[in-house]
Amino acid sequence: MIDPRHLRGLASALALVAAFTAALPASAEPARASPPARVGRVAQAAQRAGSAPSAQRAGSGQPARPARAAVVLPTALAPDAAERAAPLASALDGLLSDTAQDLGLSVDLEGRAASRSPVDEAELLERARSSDRLFIAPSLDLRGDEVELRLALASGGARSLRVRVERVARDDVAVRAAVMLRDLVAELDGAAAASPPPGEEAPCAERCRGRLATPARSLGKATLAANATLYGGLVGFSIQRSSGSDDPRLLYPLLAVGAGIGLGGAIIIAEEWDVGVADAWYLGSGTWWPTIAGHLIYQGRFAEHAEEPIEERWAAGLIGGAAGITLAAMGLSLGRMSDGGALLAQSGGGLGLMLGGLVEWAARGDVQRTPIAGMGYGAALGWLAAAAAATQLDVTASEVLTVDVGALLGGLGAAALASPLVFDAPTEAQQRAWVGATAGGFLLGAGVAWCVTRPAAAGARSAGPSWNRFGLPMLGVIGESVVGSRRAPALGLGWQGAIP
């Protein structure tokens, strides 16, 4: 005999724990400390001017690379500013050479030209492409009281230039030149580190994926709010029913309060953390399937022995929902959820419910009795297993949906083929045989669908002829009938493919 007071107290406690646990972030990444900058005399002055730290990492544990050879070309001057800017250009030449050495470059003086005429960019690229040295080409132009400073960087083997242009005051030319050179070298090092090694191609997930705009934050806010509002109203209704009251004056305020708390909590969580659509659906699966499982398990297993079965059933639903929210929040704390993972959790609850019902039918040998307890246990265990697997497996939504459709079609087909076993007055053995055939078709269909959707190994498609090389059947619209201004589609079965 279950004491209803103990059951309701446990439901309230678990609901409180779930409310706090659901406020956990979906994923948290520790903030990365900015790496210390490797700067010299001029770069330190640039940092005091408010520039960002260098991108070079100190103490990374990697072996030191040999110093890269660099050629600092003489500062080119515009024809109308050749005389006035000559002293400034000479000082800039020495400054850039010192800054290049501070940045770990080995300045090569042999390739340095003596002319201050503007450098032809095509010629500069040709020189860089034919050598493994780094060419730095500065230029100056006077614009009233300001100086237009331009730095062009051409690395060995490159097909394009990296250019920075700024207009600065004359007193700030030294600092800005050092900052511009440091940023150009840092960008060059970052691009070299991000590129794949020679002979290797970057994976398609990184190479083919583009991004036109920054995604909005908390895309799953609406989904989370809808689920939280509905579940909050259900919690209010469950509290009213589990108390044994049927007074509408108590029911409607509880519904409003529960829905309001759910909506407000969802908005706060979505503003505090970045909640994706998949995160919201995964958390929603942790509310609905365990709640349904709690109702079914209590109704099928304990209701006939309870004094107040209706009130205690709603309390059991609250216990299941609180436990599900807690476990789902713990799963989201491991990292972001994918669309396939969220669908896998939802699918696990539904398929588990059906398999649990089949198991109870097989145990009882009576398909005329609704397997309420088996469906409840199946929904709970199926959701739990699928939710745990969703945090570890990388699946797509199409793969999960294909397996679901395969399982349903296999189960329905096997049930139809074995249906003569349950005609008229079947025995327990015949009913168990029908249940076994249905479960076997269910599992077989899921297995076949999984094999079809499983990604093939590299080169497997070209290793042998494809099974569908002769074409596939096509069922649908194969033509159109036109009579005057009236049109009608022609439905039929066709075959599409190459003639063998």
Secondary structure, DSSP 8 states (H G I E B T S, - for coil): ---HHHHHHHHHHHHHHHHHHTTS-S--------------HHHHHHHHTT----S--SS--------EEEEE---EE-GGGTTTTHHHHHHHHHHHHHHHHHTTEEE-STT--S--S---HHHHHHHHHTSS-EEEEEEEEEETTEEEEEEEEE-TT-SS-EEEEEEEEGGGHHHHHHHHHHHHHHHHHHHHHHS--TT----HHHHT---SS---S-TTHHHHHHHHHHHHHHHHHHHHHHTT---HHHHHHHHHHHHHHHHHHHHHHHHHS---HHHHHHHHHHHHHHHHHHHHHIIIIIGGG-SSHHHHHHHHHHHHHHHHHHHHHHHHTTS---HHHHHHHHHHHHHHHHHHHHHHHHHHT-TTS--HHHHHHHHHHHHHHHHHHHTT----HHHHHHHHHHHHHHHHHHHHHTGGGGSSS--HHHHHHHHHHHHHHHHHHHHHHHHHHS---TTHHHHS--TTTT-EEEEEEEEEEEETTEEEEEEEEEEES---
